[in-house]
Each structure stands twice: as structure tokens, then as C-alpha cells.
Amino acid sequence: MSHRYLLVGLTSVGMMAAGGGVAVATVSKRSAIPVRVLACVDSKGAFVAPTRDACGRGLRLVYLPLSAVKGARGPQGAAGARGAVGAQGATGPTGSSGSQGSQGSQGSQGSQGATGSQGVQGVAGISGYQQVTSQPNTLAAGVQGPTTSTCPAGDTVIGGGVSSDGGIGVHVAASYPGTTTTWTGVVYNQTGTSIQVFVTAICAKVRG
């Protein structure tokens, strides 16, 4: 009695190379466990299903031994080639701004800076300020005349003025520095009586 079995993934049979695909063979079964398989092989080594337990023209009959014992595990195949690098992903959305950090502690006081260079000398000043008033100069009515006040030696006149004991009718015609040390005032007496005129010079020591 014979049964048909489907043989899958055969790579070799004895010394004969087989195609390795799917083949059909007839198994002779005379006991509970089959011990060999009847198969047909064409000229290229491919399995062909037998017809009524016989091979057709151009086919060769072979017997394939069967075993219930599990074979040893074959060696691990070589690692495949590394795949190509994938395309760069799209840029992610910008993250939200972080909260403001706390204020830092005050830094230590810096060291004292170097002394600056000396400044330029200032302009000359004055000292020894004083007012020098002349002796009274008597002017008769209807007379115009000058009166002069002189600064002490070493002083320079820096201002001056005119005064009189007369009232209405006393006219100051001029008031000016006569020299660098004197101040002169010119008065015209129209009071109708004699008057006394005083000239004051403002004097100081001027450094130059």
C-alpha cells in the first residue's frame, strides 16, 4: 500500500542535488513508520510527482531514506549587509520658553582703581582783596573834574566806583580804570553848591 506525502525544502539527496522547492513523492508504507520515499527526478535534478507509483519518460526513479531522528542544528548564517542610512527626520516644533530664573546674589566689591594722572593747572587766581577809597575831592558848583584812587604796591585794580555827599544834580560822567593800579571817576557838579567826591578802587593780588 502507498501514500502520497508533500516534501518541502529539500536541498540534497545523497550525492544528487535537488531543486530545494516543493516536490511530491510516493511513500511505501509496509509498517506504522515509513522508512523511505519513492520519488522521480528530472534531468535538472528537480523532483516530479510519480504517476501511480511510477516515473514517466525522461525521469529517474530514486528512493529517499526517511528518519524520525532530529538532525543537529546547522551553523548560523553570515550576517547580512548593513542597510542604507535612513533619511533625516523632520525638525520638531520649538519648545516653550522656560520660566525666568531667580536673581543672582550681589557680587563682591571690586578693588580700588589706580590713581588718575594729575590734571592740568588751573587759571591764575586772586588774593588779598581790598577796597581803597581816595581822599575827598572838593568840586565847586558848576565844575566837572576827575578823582582817582590808587591800589597799594603789588596789587592790581579789578574794579571801582564813585560816590558823593551831594544830592540831586551830581552827575557821574565816567568811571574807569586809569591804569592797572588806579581807578578814576569824573563827576559834574550841578547842585549849585560845593560837593565832595570819593572814588573807591577794588584791589587784589592777581597771580599770572
C-alpha positions, 0 to 999 in steps of 0.5 A, a space after each residue: 500500500 502507498 501514500 502520497 506525502 508533500 516534501 518541502 525544502 529539500 536541498 540534497 539527496 545523497 550525492 544528487 542535488 535537488 531543486 530545494 522547492 516543493 516536490 511530491 513523492 510516493 511513500 511505501 508504507 509496509 509498517 506504522 513508520 515509513 522508512 523511505 520515499 519513492 520519488 522521480 527526478 528530472 534531468 535538472 535534478 528537480 523532483 516530479 510527482 510519480 504517476 501511480 507509483 511510477 516515473 514517466 519518460 525522461 525521469 529517474 526513479 530514486 528512493 529517499 531514506 526517511 528518519 524520525 531522528 532530529 538532525 543537529 542544528 546547522 551553523 548560523 548564517 553570515 550576517 547580512 549587509 548593513 542597510 542604507 542610512 535612513 533619511 533625516 527626520 523632520 525638525 520638531 516644533 520649538 519648545 516653550 520658553 522656560 520660566 525666568 530664573 531667580 536673581 543672582 546674589 550681589 557680587 563682591 566689591 571690586 578693588 580700588 582703581 589706580 590713581 588718575 594722572 594729575 590734571 592740568 593747572 588751573 587759571 591764575 587766581 586772586 588774593 588779598 582783596 581790598 577796597 581803597 577809597 581816595 581822599 575827598 575831592 572838593 568840586 565847586 558848583 558848576 565844575 566837572 573834574 576827575 578823582 582817582 584812587 590808587 591800589 597799594 604796591 603789588 596789587 592790581 585794580 579789578 574794579 571801582 566806583 564813585 560816590 558823593 555827599 551831594 544830592 540831586 544834580 551830581 552827575 557821574 560822567 565816567 568811571 574807569 580804570 586809569 591804569 592797572 593800579 588806579 581807578 578814576 571817576 569824573 563827576 559834574 557838579 550841578 547842585 549849585 553848591 560845593 560837593 565832595 567826591 570819593 572814588 573807591 578802587 577794588 584791589 587784589 593780588 592777581 597771580 599770572 
